[in-house]
């Protein structure tokens, strides 16, 4: 059985369509990819504006920096005896609540007294959690404030390194070498072997051995290859 995709206009077997979808799988994937790309661009612009950055930063890197900042800040601020007490109270409260959640249905079968006993334990568990939260609140605020400072420093250092890294691609030496490599290899992606259209600015010259790992080979013509933008992005810092 076959049907026609209303987006690309091609007639394809039923297996090329997701269950309940009007468009074929390729068109659905293309649309999803475009939406993810749009979301990523909006995220980068939002972060640039929020932190006053001159470069864009991916969501993954941003979240990684925040986790590292919080972990470093948490290790810098020492814990006192009250924090260890709070930890034990929190664990005890969670155990009581879990026991009550599992035990209350059984208490309904046993009798009202057991139900009241379970509700009493639930109240004690909640009280333990509230006290633990209060004991930890001052330290949590200190960790959060320090993490914000560490995070901003990480962003600025990343920005400085990225600007320095990208400055290489604005040099006249690189621009001349890039043009020579394109003339040498032609406008064909070495990975997918398709012709890359120059007018779409989709052609890139890639370092086979990444410049971040092999800076001495940055201007070596034998270390350069022509790739389309998609496969250059997919390659990343690997070789």
HELIX and SHEET records of a PDB file:
HELIX    1   1 UNK A   14  UNK A   16  5                                   3    
HELIX    2   2 UNK A   25  UNK A   51  1                                  27    
HELIX    3   3 UNK A   59  UNK A   76  1                                  18    
HELIX    4   4 UNK A   81  UNK A  110  1                                  30    
HELIX    5   5 UNK A  112  UNK A  167  1                                  56    
HELIX    6   6 UNK A  168  UNK A  170  5                                   3    
HELIX    7   7 UNK A  172  UNK A  185  1                                  14    
HELIX    8   8 UNK A  198  UNK A  200  5                                   3    
HELIX    9   9 UNK A  215  UNK A  217  5                                   3    
HELIX   10  10 UNK A  221  UNK A  223  5                                   3    
HELIX   11  11 UNK A  229  UNK A  235  1                                   7    
SHEET    1   A 2 UNK A   2  UNK A   4  0                                        
SHEET    2   A 2 UNK A  11  UNK A  13 -1                                        
SHEET    1   B 2 UNK A 203  UNK A 207  0                                        
SHEET    2   B 2 UNK A 224  UNK A 228 -1                                        
END                                                                             
